């Protein structure tokens, strides 16, 4: 007699294992590829910046940085304008993907900050459309400002926290990202940037009060607190509600 259906040998799925195992293996492969790609992009940004610096030794630092941002704009814009990268940097399921996404953003913020900065006209209280980053930088700047407090509030792994602090400190050193350079942009943009900065200050304070979390997070965060405070624009604590 034939054995009952539930006792019959099950035909293995192609590639071996059951459906859950195959799905897990596929997801692992995707995450490995994604992490490697993001890391390679971070290395490419550093290499391009180094080569560019060697070729512009006679230029001022500001001019060289602006030129580099223009050069990287064409290649980086599609990635930075895609919400997927920002979602990975904020809340990717695995630590390695969050780390890699934040490392790429950090590399760009350090090497070519003009990609994120909102340029403000000296003569008109509005955002200039004449620079390479132009209006597209408004959306990128807003996404970057919104990412920082959200990611800090939820991160509990030192490996992904370290590049987040690198990104925060790099962004705090760019006044135009926060529209705090002394030139008044449009009121709506200014208000939004101030709200984002206040949210970040509150998130940093809450992070410090909580002890920064476990798993070595304190060792990453504590050395970054003083540089962060030193880079805050004047009056930020009052704007953040005394935090």
C-alpha positions as protocol buffer text, in pm:
chain_id: "A"
residue {
  index: 1
  type: UNK
  ca { x: 0 y: 0 z: 0 }
}
residue {
  index: 2
  type: UNK
  ca { x: 107 y: 357 z: -65 }
}
residue {
  index: 3
  type: UNK
  ca { x: 203 y: 552 z: 248 }
}
residue {
  index: 4
  type: UNK
  ca { x: -31 y: 826 z: 372 }
}
residue {
  index: 5
  type: UNK
  ca { x: 26 y: 1159 z: 194 }
}
residue {
  index: 6
  type: UNK
  ca { x: 178 y: 1323 z: 503 }
}
residue {
  index: 7
  type: UNK
  ca { x: 441 y: 1047 z: 525 }
}
residue {
  index: 8
  type: UNK
  ca { x: 546 y: 1061 z: 161 }
}
residue {
  index: 9
  type: UNK
  ca { x: 899 y: 1195 z: 101 }
}
residue {
  index: 10
  type: UNK
  ca { x: 873 y: 1564 z: 18 }
}
residue {
  index: 11
  type: UNK
  ca { x: 1032 y: 1680 z: -303 }
}
residue {
  index: 12
  type: UNK
  ca { x: 1309 y: 1925 z: -209 }
}
residue {
  index: 13
  type: UNK
  ca { x: 1288 y: 2277 z: -344 }
}
residue {
  index: 14
  type: UNK
  ca { x: 1531 y: 2378 z: -611 }
}
residue {
  index: 15
  type: UNK
  ca { x: 1851 y: 2482 z: -434 }
}
residue {
  index: 16
  type: UNK
  ca { x: 1778 y: 2260 z: -132 }
}
residue {
  index: 17
  type: UNK
  ca { x: 1605 y: 2332 z: 195 }
}
residue {
  index: 18
  type: UNK
  ca { x: 1251 y: 2438 z: 264 }
}
residue {
  index: 19
  type: UNK
  ca { x: 1087 y: 2762 z: 155 }
}
residue {
  index: 20
  type: UNK
  ca { x: 1192 y: 2952 z: 466 }
}
residue {
  index: 21
  type: UNK
  ca { x: 1555 y: 2849 z: 426 }
}
residue {
  index: 22
  type: UNK
  ca { x: 1560 y: 2941 z: 58 }
}
residue {
  index: 23
  type: UNK
  ca { x: 1400 y: 3278 z: 133 }
}
residue {
  index: 24
  type: UNK
  ca { x: 1652 y: 3342 z: 411 }
}
residue {
  index: 25
  type: UNK
  ca { x: 1941 y: 3255 z: 181 }
}
residue {
  index: 26
  type: UNK
  ca { x: 1808 y: 3483 z: -90 }
}
residue {
  index: 27
  type: UNK
  ca { x: 1764 y: 3769 z: 156 }
}
residue {
  index: 28
  type: UNK
  ca { x: 2115 y: 3715 z: 289 }
}
residue {
  index: 29
  type: UNK
  ca { x: 2254 y: 3730 z: -63 }
}
residue {
  index: 30
  type: UNK
  ca { x: 2068 y: 4052 z: -137 }
}
residue {
  index: 31
  type: UNK
  ca { x: 2191 y: 4214 z: 184 }
}
residue {
  index: 32
  type: UNK
  ca { x: 2549 y: 4110 z: 114 }
}
residue {
  index: 33
  type: UNK
  ca { x: 2530 y: 4258 z: -235 }
}
residue {
  index: 34
  type: UNK
  ca { x: 2365 y: 4576 z: -110 }
}
residue {
  index: 35
  type: UNK
  ca { x: 2619 y: 4624 z: 167 }
}
residue {
  index: 36
  type: UNK
  ca { x: 2912 y: 4564 z: -67 }
}
residue {
  index: 37
  type: UNK
  ca { x: 2770 y: 4809 z: -321 }
}
residue {
  index: 38
  type: UNK
  ca { x: 2719 y: 5083 z: -63 }
}
residue {
  index: 39
  type: UNK
  ca { x: 3068 y: 5028 z: 79 }
}
residue {
  index: 40
  type: UNK
  ca { x: 3216 y: 5042 z: -270 }
}
residue {
  index: 41
  type: UNK
  ca { x: 3038 y: 5371 z: -336 }
}
residue {
  index: 42
  type: UNK
  ca { x: 3175 y: 5515 z: -10 }
}
residue {
  index: 43
  type: UNK
  ca { x: 3528 y: 5414 z: -112 }
}
residue {
  index: 44
  type: UNK
  ca { x: 3475 y: 5561 z: -459 }
}
residue {
  index: 45
  type: UNK
  ca { x: 3370 y: 5895 z: -311 }
}
residue {
  index: 46
  type: UNK
  ca { x: 3686 y: 5904 z: -98 }
}
residue {
  index: 47
  type: UNK
  ca { x: 3906 y: 5809 z: -394 }
}
residue {
  index: 48
  type: UNK
  ca { x: 3746 y: 6067 z: -622 }
}
residue {
  index: 49
  type: UNK
  ca { x: 3784 y: 6334 z: -354 }
}
residue {
  index: 50
  type: UNK
  ca { x: 4152 y: 6247 z: -305 }
}
residue {
  index: 51
  type: UNK
  ca { x: 4221 y: 6256 z: -679 }
}
residue {
  index: 52
  type: UNK
  ca { x: 4030 y: 6581 z: -712 }
}
residue {
  index: 53
  type: UNK
  ca { x: 4226 y: 6740 z: -426 }
}
residue {
  index: 54
  type: UNK
  ca { x: 4552 y: 6643 z: -593 }
}
residue {
  index: 55
  type: UNK
  ca { x: 4441 y: 6812 z: -913 }
}
residue {
  index: 56
  type: UNK
  ca { x: 4318 y: 7135 z: -751 }
}
residue {
  index: 57
  type: UNK
  ca { x: 4605 y: 7224 z: -520 }
}
residue {
  index: 58
  type: UNK
  ca { x: 4600 y: 7585 z: -629 }
}
residue {
  index: 59
  type: UNK
  ca { x: 4229 y: 7635 z: -554 }
}
residue {
  index: 60
  type: UNK
  ca { x: 4083 y: 7745 z: -224 }
}
residue {
  index: 61
  type: UNK
  ca { x: 3923 y: 7478 z: -7 }
}
residue {
  index: 62
  type: UNK
  ca { x: 3575 y: 7623 z: -66 }
}
residue {
  index: 63
  type: UNK
  ca { x: 3622 y: 7637 z: -443 }
}
residue {
  index: 64
  type: UNK
  ca { x: 3761 y: 7282 z: -453 }
}
residue {
  index: 65
  type: UNK
  ca { x: 3469 y: 7150 z: -245 }
}
residue {
  index: 66
  type: UNK
  ca { x: 3215 y: 7326 z: -468 }
}
residue {
  index: 67
  type: UNK
  ca { x: 3379 y: 7186 z: -780 }
}
residue {
  index: 68
  type: UNK
  ca { x: 3380 y: 6835 z: -634 }
}
residue {
  index: 69
  type: UNK
  ca { x: 3011 y: 6861 z: -543 }
}
residue {
  index: 70
  type: UNK
  ca { x: 2938 y: 6965 z: -902 }
}
residue {
  index: 71
  type: UNK
  ca { x: 3139 y: 6671 z: -1033 }
}
residue {
  index: 72
  type: UNK
  ca { x: 2962 y: 6417 z: -810 }
}
residue {
  index: 73
  type: UNK
  ca { x: 2618 y: 6568 z: -861 }
}
residue {
  index: 74
  type: UNK
  ca { x: 2537 y: 6381 z: -1182 }
}
residue {
  index: 75
  type: UNK
  ca { x: 2626 y: 6040 z: -1038 }
}
residue {
  index: 76
  type: UNK
  ca { x: 2503 y: 6087 z: -681 }
}
residue {
  index: 77
  type: UNK
  ca { x: 2179 y: 6273 z: -751 }
}
residue {
  index: 78
  type: UNK
  ca { x: 1971 y: 5973 z: -864 }
}
residue {
  index: 79
  type: UNK
  ca { x: 2070 y: 5780 z: -553 }
}
residue {
  index: 80
  type: UNK
  ca { x: 2020 y: 6069 z: -311 }
}
residue {
  index: 81
  type: UNK
  ca { x: 1687 y: 6163 z: -465 }
}
residue {
  index: 82
  type: UNK
  ca { x: 1559 y: 5808 z: -413 }
}
residue {
  index: 83
  type: UNK
  ca { x: 1382 y: 5754 z: -83 }
}
residue {
  index: 84
  type: UNK
  ca { x: 1515 y: 5396 z: -66 }
}
residue {
  index: 85
  type: UNK
  ca { x: 1863 y: 5507 z: 45 }
}
residue {
  index: 86
  type: UNK
  ca { x: 1721 y: 5723 z: 323 }
}
residue {
  index: 87
  type: UNK
  ca { x: 1496 y: 5441 z: 441 }
}
residue {
  index: 88
  type: UNK
  ca { x: 1793 y: 5204 z: 457 }
}
residue {
  index: 89
  type: UNK
  ca { x: 1997 y: 5458 z: 652 }
}
residue {
  index: 90
  type: UNK
  ca { x: 1716 y: 5514 z: 901 }
}
residue {
  index: 91
  type: UNK
  ca { x: 1571 y: 5170 z: 965 }
}
residue {
  index: 92
  type: UNK
  ca { x: 1718 y: 4890 z: 754 }
}
residue {
  index: 93
  type: UNK
  ca { x: 1653 y: 4558 z: 927 }
}
residue {
  index: 94
  type: UNK
  ca { x: 2017 y: 4459 z: 959 }
}
residue {
  index: 95
  type: UNK
  ca { x: 2299 y: 4651 z: 1122 }
}
residue {
  index: 96
  type: UNK
  ca { x: 2538 y: 4610 z: 831 }
}
residue {
  index: 97
  type: UNK
  ca { x: 2299 y: 4771 z: 582 }
}
residue {
  index: 98
  type: UNK
  ca { x: 2228 y: 5066 z: 815 }
}
residue {
  index: 99
  type: UNK
  ca { x: 2601 y: 5108 z: 870 }
}
residue {
  index: 100
  type: UNK
  ca { x: 2682 y: 5098 z: 499 }
}
residue {
  index: 101
  type: UNK
  ca { x: 2406 y: 5344 z: 403 }
}
residue {
  index: 102
  type: UNK
  ca { x: 2510 y: 5589 z: 674 }
}
residue {
  index: 103
  type: UNK
  ca { x: 2875 y: 5554 z: 578 }
}
residue {
  index: 104
  type: UNK
  ca { x: 2793 y: 5653 z: 221 }
}
residue {
  index: 105
  type: UNK
  ca { x: 2593 y: 5956 z: 334 }
}
residue {
  index: 106
  type: UNK
  ca { x: 2873 y: 6049 z: 572 }
}
residue {
  index: 107
  type: UNK
  ca { x: 3134 y: 6022 z: 297 }
}
residue {
  index: 108
  type: UNK
  ca { x: 2932 y: 6254 z: 76 }
}
residue {
  index: 109
  type: UNK
  ca { x: 2862 y: 6499 z: 360 }
}
residue {
  index: 110
  type: UNK
  ca { x: 3234 y: 6517 z: 443 }
}
residue {
  index: 111
  type: UNK
  ca { x: 3378 y: 6515 z: 90 }
}
residue {
  index: 112
  type: UNK
  ca { x: 3108 y: 6697 z: -109 }
}
residue {
  index: 113
  type: UNK
  ca { x: 2874 y: 6876 z: 134 }
}
residue {
  index: 114
  type: UNK
  ca { x: 2744 y: 7105 z: -138 }
}
residue {
  index: 115
  type: UNK
  ca { x: 2527 y: 6819 z: -257 }
}
residue {
  index: 116
  type: UNK
  ca { x: 2318 y: 6862 z: 59 }
}
residue {
  index: 117
  type: UNK
  ca { x: 2351 y: 7233 z: 132 }
}
residue {
  index: 118
  type: UNK
  ca { x: 2077 y: 7481 z: 57 }
}
residue {
  index: 119
  type: UNK
  ca { x: 2250 y: 7779 z: -102 }
}
residue {
  index: 120
  type: UNK
  ca { x: 2101 y: 8112 z: -1 }
}
residue {
  index: 121
  type: UNK
  ca { x: 2125 y: 8426 z: -208 }
}
residue {
  index: 122
  type: UNK
  ca { x: 2286 y: 8727 z: -43 }
}
residue {
  index: 123
  type: UNK
  ca { x: 2059 y: 8964 z: -231 }
}
residue {
  index: 124
  type: UNK
  ca { x: 1722 y: 8788 z: -216 }
}
residue {
  index: 125
  type: UNK
  ca { x: 1563 y: 8607 z: 82 }
}
residue {
  index: 126
  type: UNK
  ca { x: 1503 y: 8291 z: -118 }
}
residue {
  index: 127
  type: UNK
  ca { x: 1686 y: 7981 z: -225 }
}
residue {
  index: 128
  type: UNK
  ca { x: 1913 y: 8036 z: -521 }
}
residue {
  index: 129
  type: UNK
  ca { x: 1864 y: 7817 z: -827 }
}
residue {
  index: 130
  type: UNK
  ca { x: 2199 y: 7908 z: -979 }
}
residue {
  index: 131
  type: UNK
  ca { x: 2425 y: 7655 z: -807 }
}
residue {
  index: 132
  type: UNK
  ca { x: 2483 y: 7297 z: -920 }
}
residue {
  index: 133
  type: UNK
  ca { x: 2292 y: 7144 z: -628 }
}
residue {
  index: 134
  type: UNK
  ca { x: 2018 y: 7401 z: -678 }
}
residue {
  index: 135
  type: UNK
  ca { x: 1661 y: 7331 z: -568 }
}
residue {
  index: 136
  type: UNK
  ca { x: 1729 y: 6956 z: -549 }
}
residue {
  index: 137
  type: UNK
  ca { x: 1945 y: 7025 z: -245 }
}
residue {
  index: 138
  type: UNK
  ca { x: 1637 y: 7149 z: -57 }
}
residue {
  index: 139
  type: UNK
  ca { x: 1485 y: 6801 z: -56 }
}
residue {
  index: 140
  type: UNK
  ca { x: 1815 y: 6633 z: 25 }
}
residue {
  index: 141
  type: UNK
  ca { x: 1885 y: 6873 z: 310 }
}
residue {
  index: 142
  type: UNK
  ca { x: 1538 y: 6814 z: 454 }
}
residue {
  index: 143
  type: UNK
  ca { x: 1579 y: 6437 z: 431 }
}
residue {
  index: 144
  type: UNK
  ca { x: 1919 y: 6451 z: 597 }
}
residue {
  index: 145
  type: UNK
  ca { x: 1795 y: 6675 z: 879 }
}
residue {
  index: 146
  type: UNK
  ca { x: 1493 y: 6448 z: 938 }
}
residue {
  index: 147
  type: UNK
  ca { x: 1702 y: 6129 z: 931 }
}
residue {
  index: 148
  type: UNK
  ca { x: 1943 y: 6220 z: 1211 }
}
residue {
  index: 149
  type: UNK
  ca { x: 1711 y: 6238 z: 1516 }
}
residue {
  index: 150
  type: UNK
  ca { x: 1499 y: 5943 z: 1402 }
}
residue {
  index: 151
  type: UNK
  ca { x: 1800 y: 5718 z: 1353 }
}
residue {
  index: 152
  type: UNK
  ca { x: 1959 y: 5823 z: 1681 }
}
residue {
  index: 153
  type: UNK
  ca { x: 1641 y: 5749 z: 1875 }
}
residue {
  index: 154
  type: UNK
  ca { x: 1621 y: 5391 z: 1748 }
}
residue {
  index: 155
  type: UNK
  ca { x: 1983 y: 5283 z: 1702 }
}
residue {
  index: 156
  type: UNK
  ca { x: 2113 y: 5030 z: 1954 }
}
residue {
  index: 157
  type: UNK
  ca { x: 2417 y: 4889 z: 1775 }
}
residue {
  index: 158
  type: UNK
  ca { x: 2753 y: 5065 z: 1802 }
}
residue {
  index: 159
  type: UNK
  ca { x: 2855 y: 4948 z: 1455 }
}
residue {
  index: 160
  type: UNK
  ca { x: 2576 y: 5148 z: 1292 }
}
residue {
  index: 161
  type: UNK
  ca { x: 2590 y: 5426 z: 1551 }
}
residue {
  index: 162
  type: UNK
  ca { x: 2949 y: 5525 z: 1466 }
}
residue {
  index: 163
  type: UNK
  ca { x: 2880 y: 5633 z: 1104 }
}
residue {
  index: 164
  type: UNK
  ca { x: 2562 y: 5805 z: 1224 }
}
residue {
  index: 165
  type: UNK
  ca { x: 2771 y: 6026 z: 1455 }
}
residue {
  index: 166
  type: UNK
  ca { x: 3013 y: 6091 z: 1168 }
}
residue {
  index: 167
  type: UNK
  ca { x: 2718 y: 6204 z: 959 }
}
residue {
  index: 168
  type: UNK
  ca { x: 2577 y: 6421 z: 1238 }
}
residue {
  index: 169
  type: UNK
  ca { x: 2907 y: 6596 z: 1306 }
}
residue {
  index: 170
  type: UNK
  ca { x: 2970 y: 6648 z: 934 }
}
residue {
  index: 171
  type: UNK
  ca { x: 2625 y: 6800 z: 893 }
}
residue {
  index: 172
  type: UNK
  ca { x: 2656 y: 7021 z: 1201 }
}
residue {
  index: 173
  type: UNK
  ca { x: 2966 y: 7176 z: 1049 }
}
residue {
  index: 174
  type: UNK
  ca { x: 2766 y: 7300 z: 749 }
}
residue {
  index: 175
  type: UNK
  ca { x: 2559 y: 7605 z: 853 }
}
residue {
  index: 176
  type: UNK
  ca { x: 2380 y: 7626 z: 519 }
}
residue {
  index: 177
  type: UNK
  ca { x: 2235 y: 7279 z: 572 }
}
residue {
  index: 178
  type: UNK
  ca { x: 2053 y: 7420 z: 875 }
}
residue {
  index: 179
  type: UNK
  ca { x: 1996 y: 7762 z: 717 }
}
residue {
  index: 180
  type: UNK
  ca { x: 2181 y: 7924 z: 1005 }
}
residue {
  index: 181
  type: UNK
  ca { x: 2447 y: 8108 z: 808 }
}
residue {
  index: 182
  type: UNK
  ca { x: 2313 y: 8452 z: 892 }
}
residue {
  index: 183
  type: UNK
  ca { x: 2130 y: 8497 z: 561 }
}
residue {
  index: 184
  type: UNK
  ca { x: 1751 y: 8473 z: 577 }
}
residue {
  index: 185
  type: UNK
  ca { x: 1596 y: 8220 z: 336 }
}
residue {
  index: 186
  type: UNK
  ca { x: 1225 y: 8197 z: 277 }
}
residue {
  index: 187
  type: UNK
  ca { x: 1036 y: 8184 z: 612 }
}
residue {
  index: 188
  type: UNK
  ca { x: 897 y: 7836 z: 546 }
}
residue {
  index: 189
  type: UNK
  ca { x: 1238 y: 7681 z: 484 }
}
residue {
  index: 190
  type: UNK
  ca { x: 1389 y: 7858 z: 783 }
}
residue {
  index: 191
  type: UNK
  ca { x: 1112 y: 7738 z: 1016 }
}
residue {
  index: 192
  type: UNK
  ca { x: 1144 y: 7379 z: 897 }
}
residue {
  index: 193
  type: UNK
  ca { x: 1522 y: 7376 z: 944 }
}
residue {
  index: 194
  type: UNK
  ca { x: 1493 y: 7519 z: 1295 }
}
residue {
  index: 195
  type: UNK
  ca { x: 1236 y: 7254 z: 1389 }
}
residue {
  index: 196
  type: UNK
  ca { x: 1466 y: 6980 z: 1257 }
}
residue {
  index: 197
  type: UNK
  ca { x: 1761 y: 7116 z: 1454 }
}
residue {
  index: 198
  type: UNK
  ca { x: 1554 y: 7135 z: 1772 }
}
residue {
  index: 199
  type: UNK
  ca { x: 1443 y: 6774 z: 1721 }
}
residue {
  index: 200
  type: UNK
  ca { x: 1803 y: 6664 z: 1681 }
}
residue {
  index: 201
  type: UNK
  ca { x: 1915 y: 6843 z: 1998 }
}
residue {
  index: 202
  type: UNK
  ca { x: 1633 y: 6680 z: 2195 }
}
residue {
  index: 203
  type: UNK
  ca { x: 1723 y: 6339 z: 2052 }
}
residue {
  index: 204
  type: UNK
  ca { x: 2090 y: 6383 z: 2148 }
}
residue {
  index: 205
  type: UNK
  ca { x: 1992 y: 6489 z: 2501 }
}
residue {
  index: 206
  type: UNK
  ca { x: 1759 y: 6191 z: 2539 }
}
residue {
  index: 207
  type: UNK
  ca { x: 2031 y: 5963 z: 2408 }
}
residue {
  index: 208
  type: UNK
  ca { x: 2276 y: 6096 z: 2666 }
}
residue {
  index: 209
  type: UNK
  ca { x: 2028 y: 6076 z: 2955 }
}
residue {
  index: 210
  type: UNK
  ca { x: 1945 y: 5715 z: 2865 }
}
residue {
  index: 211
  type: UNK
  ca { x: 2310 y: 5618 z: 2893 }
}
residue {
  index: 212
  type: UNK
  ca { x: 2340 y: 5580 z: 2516 }
}
residue {
  index: 213
  type: UNK
  ca { x: 2232 y: 5217 z: 2516 }
}
residue {
  index: 214
  type: UNK
  ca { x: 2421 y: 4891 z: 2546 }
}
residue {
  index: 215
  type: UNK
  ca { x: 2666 y: 4705 z: 2329 }
}
residue {
  index: 216
  type: UNK
  ca { x: 2939 y: 4966 z: 2328 }
}
residue {
  index: 217
  type: UNK
  ca { x: 2718 y: 5255 z: 2219 }
}
residue {
  index: 218
  type: UNK
  ca { x: 2837 y: 5476 z: 2504 }
}
residue {
  index: 219
  type: UNK
  ca { x: 3198 y: 5438 z: 2389 }
}
residue {
  index: 220
  type: UNK
  ca { x: 3092 y: 5569 z: 2049 }
}
residue {
  index: 221
  type: UNK
  ca { x: 2861 y: 5848 z: 2166 }
}
residue {
  index: 222
  type: UNK
  ca { x: 3042 y: 6005 z: 2462 }
}
residue {
  index: 223
  type: UNK
  ca { x: 3344 y: 6131 z: 2262 }
}
residue {
  index: 224
  type: UNK
  ca { x: 3103 y: 6292 z: 2014 }
}
residue {
  index: 225
  type: UNK
  ca { x: 2893 y: 6497 z: 2257 }
}
residue {
  index: 226
  type: UNK
  ca { x: 3138 y: 6786 z: 2303 }
}
residue {
  index: 227
  type: UNK
  ca { x: 3213 y: 6827 z: 1930 }
}
residue {
  index: 228
  type: UNK
  ca { x: 2838 y: 6822 z: 1865 }
}
residue {
  index: 229
  type: UNK
  ca { x: 2772 y: 7094 z: 2124 }
}
residue {
  index: 230
  type: UNK
  ca { x: 3061 y: 7302 z: 1992 }
}
residue {
  index: 231
  type: UNK
  ca { x: 2910 y: 7299 z: 1643 }
}
residue {
  index: 232
  type: UNK
  ca { x: 2560 y: 7405 z: 1749 }
}
residue {
  index: 233
  type: UNK
  ca { x: 2452 y: 7747 z: 1619 }
}
residue {
  index: 234
  type: UNK
  ca { x: 2400 y: 8012 z: 1885 }
}
residue {
  index: 235
  type: UNK
  ca { x: 2062 y: 7999 z: 2058 }
}
residue {
  index: 236
  type: UNK
  ca { x: 1990 y: 7640 z: 1958 }
}
residue {
  index: 237
  type: UNK
  ca { x: 1933 y: 7518 z: 2316 }
}
residue {
  index: 238
  type: UNK
  ca { x: 1673 y: 7787 z: 2378 }
}
residue {
  index: 239
  type: UNK
  ca { x: 1501 y: 7703 z: 2050 }
}
residue {
  index: 240
  type: UNK
  ca { x: 1492 y: 7337 z: 2153 }
}
residue {
  index: 241
  type: UNK
  ca { x: 1299 y: 7417 z: 2466 }
}
residue {
  index: 242
  type: UNK
  ca { x: 1596 y: 7445 z: 2699 }
}
residue {
  index: 243
  type: UNK
  ca { x: 1716 y: 7093 z: 2624 }
}
